[in-house]
Amino acid sequence: MIPDWKLPPGVDRGLWEYVSSETLARQYDERLAGTPLLRDDLAFVARHFTTPGRLIDLGCGTGRLMFPYARKGYDCWGVDLSDSMLAVVAEKAAREGLPIRTLKANLVELDEVESASFDRAACLFSTLGMIRGVDNRRKFLGHVRRILKPGGVFVLHGHNRWFRFGLGLGARGSERGDRTMPQTAGGPPLTLHHFSKRELLAALKEAGFEIYEVQPVSTSGILKHSWWLPMFRAYGYLLAAIRR
């Protein structure tokens, strides 16, 4: 077992066990199928990814985003730290004959990805919140801006810190907004950072993005009557931004 001091930047023990789990990777598509999370993320992306080009999915998992876009003619690349998740991607791509390419990498360390080489980038399913520490999340967003072409579009999904008045947040985490919870597939608890809307907007703007849509979502779909107390009713936010 890798000792804690050798874990990659931005990765804690819980996340390392999460990305190392072959069981989780093999069950991932089944667990995600039909969920509001998958439906709403894909519907949001569809509004912003309308013209085929080069797409990079950062924290791609088993390819839930890449496959529908590869079928539409996009040149899709997936980045993930999990060997098991990327193995599932490769198997599915081979079955369908799709030229999806993958890269095993830590999202904080994307130096080998060429600058200004992608038209679209995505970081969905609250993957940003899995990165431990504000400085590491800042590095990641800097990489996203760097690898996008000028005018490239970035879509992002983050959990809302103040959902249900933020009950339980920060009590066990090392950073305000952190929440530590059991993993559904077993293993050490997984710590996920939850964001305020202001925090997400500020992080994107600092990285050099211009935000042009923010969509609050609930646990069951797009937040209805979003004008009424969205700060406490939204389970998370979907954002679309352009590289300035």
Sequence and secondary structure as in RCSB ss.txt:
>XXXX:A:sequence
MIPDWKLPPGVDRGLWEYVSSETLARQYDERLAGTPLLRDDLAFVARHFTTPGRLIDLGCGTGRLMFPYARKGYD
CWGVDLSDSMLAVVAEKAAREGLPIRTLKANLVELDEVESASFDRAACLFSTLGMIRGVDNRRKFLGHVRRILKP
GGVFVLHGHNRWFRFGLGLGARGSERGDRTMPQTAGGPPLTLHHFSKRELLAALKEAGFEIYEVQPVSTSGILKH
SWWLPMFRAYGYLLAAIRR
>XXXX:A:secstr
   GGGS TT  HHHHHHHT HHHHHHHHHHHTT HHHHHHHHHHHHH  S  EEEEET TTTTTHHHHHHTT E
EEEEES HHHHHHHHHHHHHHT   EEEE  TT  TTS TT EEEEEE TTGGGGS SHHHHHHHHHHHHHHEEE
EEEEEEEEEBTTGGGGTTTTSSSSSTTEEEE  TTSSS EEEE B HHHHHHHHHHHTEEEEEEEEE SSSB TT
TTSSHHHH SEEEEEEEE 
